[in-house]
Amino acid sequence: MVRVKPSSETDRRLLRNRIVQIQSRLERVEKQREQGRQSRIKADVPTVSLVGYTNAGKSTLFNRITEARVYAADQLFATLDPTLRRIDVADVGETVLADTVGFIRHLPHDLVAAFKATLQETRQATLLLHVIDAADVRVQENIEAVNTVLEEIDAHEIPTLLVMNKIDMLEDFEPRIDRDEENKPIRVWLSAQTGAGIPQLFQALTERLSGEVAQHTLRLPPQEGRLRSRFYQLQAIEKEWMEEDGSVSLQVRMPIVDWRRLCKQEPALIDYLI
């Protein structure tokens, strides 16, 4: 006599197998992303991460900026994987743009763990673009919900530029950049759907990213005196000391634009980072 397992038991077994597969995939994604992040950090390639409440228009904005065909659906967690694209920002150069999952109120901790690979891009970002649906009557509640999640994943201290999206749904509203008392861009009003305000967004990105500073410690072998001289020419050396093997350790600080230019001119520089 052949005994047939109840369908519910079969379903549970299939579900367990599926969970294992997804967990394995997430682990691989996280490892690959971490390798990519470390390479970008060494070269000081800035990462701009889009965050926002679900349906705020992040993926639509991502598509508009990159002209990439990223899935932009009006539903919860439409973007399950971090999507990365290289973009060119004036006076900054190569910049990585990352799209992430849409946040919700009271995001369960198990979901935070499940989307760790996605949220890690947010935690390691140079700048956050907090995309906000400016036409939503719950705009302030949504902002607070996103800020709560950012705090939960230890990303609340990362510099942030607010992006007030969907101005095409507001009456007589033109694109603009809002600035603080130091004239720093803090808020951009635009429409990802129509493209209005995208030039203002890139202007704000240029201003915010070009002001970033690179800080590194390097150990130069004795034969790299020329490279040491270049750091002195750039007035970038904060501290210098000799090592027992004759090498020279430098603690440097310089505008990120200068650092990236130097890395392109001196490819071996990355190997001397400690």
Summary of the structure (lengths in Angstrom):
residues: 274
radius of gyration: 22.7
end to end distance: 68.8
largest distance: 87.1
contacts: 792
relative contact order: 0.12
helix: 42%
strand: 24%
